[in-house]
Structures are given as C-alpha cells and as structure tokens.
Amino acid sequence: MKRLKELIVHRKPKSPVSEAYRSLRTNIEFANIDKDIKSIMVTSSKQGEGKTTTISNLAITMANMGKKVAIVDCDLRKPRIHKIFEVSNIGGMTDILLTHSDYKRYVKNTEIRGLDIITAGRIPSNPSEILASKSMKKLLGEIKQDYDYMFIDAPPVAVVTDAAILSSYIDGVILVCSSGNVEIELAKSSKASLEKVGANMLGVVLNQLDVEGRSSYYSYYYRYYSDDEKKRVKKRKGSPEAAIQPNEPNLKVAGND
C-alpha cells in the first residue's frame, strides 16, 4: 500500500489533479483580496463525498506556497484526518478542550513543510455541545492567530448540526459534492442551512468525476464559482489544463475563469 495515498498533491505534484487543487487555491486567494479569509471550513452534504481528501490536498497547496497552515479535525463523530496523514489520533481537539491544555502540545507535524494538523482526539458522547461551547470558539481563534490559514474539517451538513455551528466561527465555507452520487436537492438544502446561520459560502467543489477513455473522450474543466456566477459546471471537449485522470482521486474545482 502506498503511503499517504490520498495526498495526491504531495505524491504527484505534477499531475493534472494536483493542478486542479492548485486552481482551487488560486481562486481562494483571489477571494481573499478584499476580505481577510484565514479560516476555511470544508464540509459536504453527506458522508463519502470526499471532503477530507479535498481539505488535505488544498492545505498542502497552501503550504507549498510558503504559508503556515493548520488542518483542524472538527469531525468529532467520524474523524479521518489522522488516517489520511497516517498519524495517531491520541491527543486532539477534545482532549485540549476537556483538559484546558495549551493546544500547541497537541499539534502534530507532517512531512509537508509548513503544514501542521490537530486531530480530533477521543470521540465524545456530546460532540455538538462541545463544538458549540465558548471554549471551542476561543480555541479556534487562538489557532487562527498562529497560522496564515486554518482549515476546518467538519461533519456533513445534512447529517448533524455540527457544521452549521462551526461555520459561525469561520471566515469562509466550501461545500464538497460527489459527482457520482450528488443529490441536488440535498446539496441545495445544505447550502441554504449554512447561509441561514450566516456562513460565508466561498463556493462548491465537485469531485469524484468518473471519466473513461472512450471514442468521444471528454475531460472536465474545473471552475470555482460563487453566488454571482452560473451555478453549473462546464464540460468541454479536449484536454484542458486541469484534466482528470481516471486512476487518480478525481476533483472538480469551482472557480473564476
């Protein structure tokens, strides 16, 4: 088994998929011109849409630009950040909050320069209450001050209220949808739920595209789009800059052309 297999930007930095993640990074930077967006939450409508893979690779692209980046696993129900980076989940967010410890004691370094992670830690019986606590808001504020970018991995929106709670602490939110099993109405309601609590929606990432090399081969061009743009993804013939490779973790990025 390949180490860090989901970290495609780290393993294969010159691949088209890695370029797609860098395109997403660029559009986030453009969104940051007039706003000080330092904390970004990544969530999905339901489980299995690739939010954790997306947030991990996006964070790596930021670190590769010389930024000091932290990924904080706030999915206290089904955490995966520690699995993707192949580190222990012992000692994490819940432990920091329950013991009132200095968070820096629980920071885990990665082999990517400039990228730190804070795992979820022990799974609590009351995750929503922990996330809604003043201590959590204060902790995220402390972490944010020490990094150029802080990425929050949050549970799916349609499953629990955790993401809605977290979004009130965060500068911007990205919603990840799987092209293979996206439920349009569920995605719309998830976006509406986040906006209802005042979340700043940066856009949508559509991933897990299934592209097969047939006689009429289509690659997909990725666009990072916001509310004032058309809510659709363009499909173009040929080999665009961010073409999908069938054997890689596929990504479709929303963005400004």
C-alpha positions as CSV (number, residue, x, y, z in Angstrom):
1,M,0.0,0.0,0.0
2,K,1.3,3.4,-0.9
3,R,1.9,5.8,2.0
4,L,-0.2,8.9,2.1
5,K,-2.1,7.6,-0.9
6,E,-4.9,10.3,-0.7
7,L,-2.4,13.1,-0.7
8,I,-2.0,13.3,-4.4
9,V,-0.6,16.9,-4.4
10,H,2.3,15.6,-2.2
11,R,2.8,12.3,-4.1
12,K,2.3,13.5,-7.6
13,P,2.7,17.3,-7.7
14,K,2.8,17.5,-11.5
15,S,-0.4,15.5,-12.1
16,P,-3.5,17.2,-13.6
17,V,-5.4,16.5,-10.4
18,S,-2.8,18.4,-8.4
19,E,-3.1,21.3,-10.8
20,A,-6.8,21.3,-10.1
21,Y,-6.2,21.6,-6.4
22,R,-3.8,24.5,-7.1
23,S,-6.5,26.1,-9.2
24,L,-8.8,26.0,-6.2
25,R,-6.1,27.5,-4.1
26,T,-5.6,30.4,-6.5
27,N,-9.3,31.2,-6.5
28,I,-9.4,31.2,-2.8
29,E,-6.5,33.7,-2.9
30,F,-8.5,35.9,-5.3
31,A,-11.4,35.7,-2.9
32,N,-9.1,36.9,-0.2
33,I,-8.1,40.2,-1.9
34,D,-10.9,42.3,-0.3
35,K,-11.5,40.0,2.7
36,D,-9.2,38.6,5.3
37,I,-10.1,35.0,4.9
38,K,-7.8,33.0,7.1
39,S,-10.1,30.2,8.4
40,I,-11.9,28.0,5.9
41,M,-14.3,25.2,6.8
42,V,-14.8,22.3,4.3
43,T,-17.9,20.2,4.6
44,S,-20.3,18.1,2.5
45,S,-24.0,17.3,2.3
46,K,-23.5,13.7,3.3
47,Q,-20.8,11.2,4.2
48,G,-18.4,9.9,1.5
49,E,-18.2,12.9,-0.8
50,G,-14.5,13.5,-0.3
51,K,-14.4,16.5,1.9
52,T,-11.4,15.2,4.0
53,T,-9.4,14.3,0.9
54,T,-10.2,17.8,-0.6
55,I,-9.2,19.7,2.5
56,S,-6.0,17.8,2.9
57,N,-4.8,18.4,-0.6
58,L,-5.9,22.0,-0.6
59,A,-4.0,22.7,2.6
60,I,-0.9,21.1,1.0
61,T,-1.1,23.5,-1.9
62,M,-1.2,26.4,0.5
63,A,1.8,25.1,2.5
64,N,3.7,24.7,-0.8
65,M,3.4,28.4,-1.3
66,G,5.3,29.0,1.9
67,K,2.2,29.6,4.0
68,K,2.0,28.4,7.6
69,V,-1.1,26.1,7.5
70,A,-3.1,24.1,10.1
71,I,-5.7,21.5,9.5
72,V,-8.0,21.0,12.4
73,D,-10.2,17.9,12.5
74,C,-13.5,19.0,13.9
75,D,-15.4,16.0,12.7
76,L,-15.7,14.6,16.2
77,R,-18.0,11.8,15.1
78,K,-16.1,10.1,12.3
79,P,-12.6,11.8,12.1
80,R,-10.3,10.9,9.2
81,I,-7.5,13.4,9.1
82,H,-5.3,11.2,11.2
83,K,-5.8,8.3,8.8
84,I,-5.0,10.3,5.7
85,F,-1.8,11.7,7.3
86,E,-1.1,8.3,9.0
87,V,-0.6,9.7,12.5
88,S,-2.1,8.8,15.8
89,N,-5.5,10.2,16.9
90,I,-4.5,10.1,20.5
91,G,-4.5,13.6,21.8
92,G,-6.6,16.1,19.8
93,M,-9.3,18.7,19.9
94,T,-11.5,17.0,22.5
95,D,-8.5,16.4,24.8
96,I,-7.5,20.1,24.5
97,L,-10.9,21.2,25.5
98,L,-11.6,18.7,28.2
99,T,-8.2,19.3,29.9
100,H,-7.9,23.0,29.2
101,S,-4.5,22.4,27.8
102,D,-2.3,24.5,25.5
103,Y,-3.2,23.4,22.0
104,K,0.4,23.6,20.9
105,R,1.1,20.4,23.0
106,Y,-1.2,18.5,20.6
107,V,0.0,19.9,17.3
108,K,1.2,17.1,15.0
109,N,3.8,17.9,12.4
110,T,3.6,16.4,8.9
111,E,6.3,15.7,6.3
112,I,5.0,18.6,4.4
113,R,6.9,21.7,5.4
114,G,4.6,24.4,6.9
115,L,1.7,22.1,7.4
116,D,0.5,21.0,10.9
117,I,-2.5,19.1,11.9
118,I,-4.6,18.8,15.1
119,T,-6.5,15.6,15.1
120,A,-10.0,15.1,16.6
121,G,-8.8,13.1,19.6
122,R,-11.2,10.9,21.6
123,I,-14.7,10.7,20.2
124,P,-17.0,12.4,22.7
125,S,-20.6,11.5,23.6
126,N,-21.7,15.1,23.1
127,P,-19.9,16.5,20.0
128,S,-22.5,19.2,19.2
129,E,-22.3,20.6,22.7
130,I,-18.5,20.6,22.6
131,L,-18.5,22.4,19.2
132,A,-21.0,25.0,20.4
133,S,-19.1,25.8,23.5
134,K,-17.3,29.1,24.2
135,S,-14.1,27.1,24.7
136,M,-14.2,25.8,21.2
137,K,-14.7,29.2,19.7
138,K,-11.9,30.6,21.8
139,L,-9.6,27.7,20.8
140,L,-10.2,28.1,17.1
141,G,-9.5,31.8,17.5
142,E,-6.1,31.0,19.1
143,I,-5.1,28.6,16.4
144,K,-6.1,31.0,13.7
145,Q,-3.9,33.7,15.1
146,D,-0.8,31.5,14.8
147,Y,-1.3,30.4,11.2
148,D,-1.7,32.0,7.8
149,Y,-4.5,29.6,7.0
150,M,-6.6,27.3,9.3
151,F,-8.7,24.6,7.6
152,I,-11.5,23.0,9.5
153,D,-12.8,19.5,8.5
154,A,-16.4,19.5,9.6
155,P,-19.1,16.7,9.6
156,P,-21.7,16.6,6.7
157,V,-24.3,19.4,6.9
158,A,-27.4,17.2,6.3
159,V,-26.5,14.7,8.9
160,V,-25.9,16.8,12.1
161,T,-25.8,20.4,13.1
162,D,-22.1,20.5,13.8
163,A,-21.1,22.2,10.5
164,A,-23.7,24.9,11.0
165,I,-22.3,25.6,14.5
166,L,-18.7,25.7,13.3
167,S,-19.5,28.0,10.3
168,S,-20.3,30.8,12.7
169,Y,-16.6,30.8,13.8
170,I,-15.1,30.6,10.3
171,D,-14.3,33.2,7.6
172,G,-15.5,31.1,4.7
173,V,-17.1,27.7,3.8
174,I,-16.5,25.3,0.9
175,L,-19.1,22.6,0.2
176,V,-17.9,19.4,-1.4
177,C,-20.2,17.3,-3.6
178,S,-19.5,14.0,-5.2
179,S,-20.4,13.9,-8.9
180,G,-21.2,10.2,-8.7
181,N,-23.9,10.4,-6.1
182,V,-24.7,14.0,-5.6
183,E,-28.3,14.7,-4.6
184,I,-29.1,18.1,-6.0
185,E,-31.9,19.0,-3.5
186,L,-29.8,17.8,-0.6
187,A,-26.9,19.9,-1.7
188,K,-29.2,23.0,-2.1
189,S,-30.7,22.5,1.3
190,S,-27.2,22.1,2.8
191,K,-26.1,25.3,1.3
192,A,-29.3,27.0,2.5
193,S,-28.8,25.7,6.0
194,L,-25.3,27.2,6.1
195,E,-26.4,30.5,4.7
196,K,-29.3,30.6,7.2
197,V,-26.7,30.8,10.1
198,G,-24.7,33.4,8.3
199,A,-22.0,31.3,6.7
200,N,-19.8,33.0,4.1
201,M,-20.1,30.5,1.2
202,L,-16.9,30.6,-0.9
203,G,-18.1,28.0,-3.4
204,V,-18.5,24.4,-4.3
205,V,-16.0,21.6,-5.1
206,L,-17.4,18.8,-7.3
207,N,-15.1,15.8,-7.1
208,Q,-15.0,12.0,-7.8
209,L,-15.7,12.5,-11.5
210,D,-15.8,9.3,-13.5
211,V,-14.0,9.9,-16.7
212,E,-13.4,7.0,-19.1
213,G,-11.3,7.0,-22.2
214,R,-13.8,6.1,-25.0
215,S,-14.1,7.2,-28.6
216,S,-15.7,10.5,-27.6
217,Y,-13.3,11.3,-24.7
218,Y,-14.3,14.3,-22.5
219,S,-12.1,15.9,-20.0
220,Y,-13.6,18.3,-17.5
221,Y,-12.5,21.8,-16.9
222,Y,-12.8,23.0,-13.4
223,R,-14.4,26.2,-12.3
224,Y,-14.6,27.7,-8.9
225,Y,-17.9,29.5,-8.8
226,S,-19.6,31.9,-6.4
227,D,-23.1,33.1,-5.9
228,D,-22.9,35.7,-8.6
229,E,-22.0,33.2,-11.2
230,K,-23.9,30.5,-13.0
231,K,-24.5,27.5,-10.7
232,R,-23.3,24.9,-13.1
233,V,-20.1,23.2,-14.3
234,K,-19.0,23.4,-17.9
235,K,-18.0,20.3,-19.7
236,R,-15.6,20.8,-22.6
237,K,-14.0,18.5,-25.1
238,G,-10.3,18.1,-25.2
239,S,-7.5,18.2,-22.7
240,P,-7.8,21.3,-20.5
241,E,-5.2,22.3,-18.1
242,A,-6.9,20.5,-15.2
243,A,-8.0,17.4,-16.9
244,I,-9.0,14.4,-14.8
245,Q,-7.0,11.2,-14.9
246,P,-9.3,8.2,-14.4
247,N,-6.9,6.4,-12.0
248,E,-6.5,9.4,-9.6
249,P,-8.7,10.8,-6.8
250,N,-10.8,13.0,-9.2
251,L,-11.5,16.6,-8.4
252,K,-13.7,19.2,-10.0
253,V,-13.0,22.6,-8.8
254,A,-15.3,25.5,-8.9
255,G,-13.8,28.9,-9.8
256,N,-13.5,32.2,-11.7
257,D,-12.4,31.8,-15.3
